[in-house]
Amino acid sequence: MSDKIVLHHVPGSRSLRTLWLLSEMGITPEIENYAIPDGSLRTPDFLARSPAGRVPALEIDGQVIYESGAITEYLCETRPEHGLGRAVGDPERVPFLEAMHYAETMAVLVANLNLQWIFLRDPSQRSDTVVKIDARRLAATMAPLEKLLAQQDWILASGFSGADTMLGWNFLATPKYVRMDDFPNLAAYVARFSARPGFVRAKELDGPANFGRQDFYSVETSK
């Protein structure tokens, strides 16, 4: 079995979740960078690693794993000494798993907004109705977490975990579409995790995003 760990990564994308989790575990992977617009995610070589042509894909323990939630669960379960997962039978197992999937519920809305605002080749094809609805839906998914983080510092009451690397990334993306003024607890949460050495190291390795450089996107500000 190879000891090599390779992360297939797009800077600024949800593959930062995996890079961050690895950094929290003290693991520095080799990084293969891709860019969304240049077609590199649609090559046969990459599609053999990630059939949907999405990052992350992680080469580890002699296999390739795709989907950030699956990678998070695998890393937490195979490296339990870091205390970042919650095992079967743990009282927080269900909230941990819920966080994995809730993170993707939110990320789908972010992806939809990214498509409408950033990746459409012809901006005139953007639907103002769709982006307004999806921004409202995204804000609605943030509201329960705003309430939760008024009561505790991390997604799980017991402390920082892989649930935070999954959900935390979302709040690096959501401020492009939802103003954070109404979410002070989420803003404080971002400040807390941004100070963690594991996150700082991950951001150093991440590099500058090669898409979505505008600070905020809305129908009102685009006119």
QUIWOCOR-V924755 format. One record per backbone hydrogen bond with DSSP energy under -0.5 kcal/mol. NH is the residue of the N-H (numbers start at 0). CO is the residue of the C=O. Records with the same first field share a line. If there is no record, write none. Layout:
NH: CO  CO
This chain:
5: 58
6: 29
7: 5  56
8: 6  31
12: 9
15: 12
16: 13
18: 14
19: 15
20: 16
21: 17
22: 18
23: 19
24: 20
25: 22
26: 21
27: 25
28: 26
29: 4
31: 6  29
32: 30
33: 8
37: 34
38: 35
39: 34
41: 38
42: 39
46: 42
47: 43
48: 45
49: 45
52: 49
55: 7
56: 7
57: 64
58: 5  56
59: 57  62
62: 59
64: 57
66: 55
70: 66
71: 67
72: 68
73: 69
74: 70
75: 71
76: 72
77: 73
78: 74
79: 76
81: 78
82: 79
89: 86
92: 89
95: 91
96: 92
97: 93
98: 94
99: 95
100: 96
101: 97
102: 98
103: 99
104: 100
105: 101
106: 102
107: 103
108: 104
109: 105
110: 106
111: 107
112: 108
113: 109
114: 110
115: 111
116: 112
117: 113
118: 113
119: 114
122: 120
124: 121
125: 122
127: 125
130: 126
131: 127
132: 128
133: 129
134: 130
135: 131
136: 132
137: 133
138: 134
139: 135
140: 136
141: 137
142: 138
143: 139
144: 140
145: 141
146: 142
147: 143
148: 144
149: 146
150: 147
151: 147
158: 155
161: 83
163: 160
164: 160
165: 161
166: 162
167: 163
168: 164
169: 165  166
170: 166  167
171: 168
172: 168  169
173: 169
175: 172
176: 173
177: 173
181: 178
182: 179
186: 182
187: 183
188: 184
189: 185
190: 186
191: 187
192: 188
193: 189
194: 190  191
195: 192
199: 195
200: 196
201: 197
202: 198
203: 199
204: 200
205: 201
206: 202
209: 10
216: 175
221: 217
222: 219
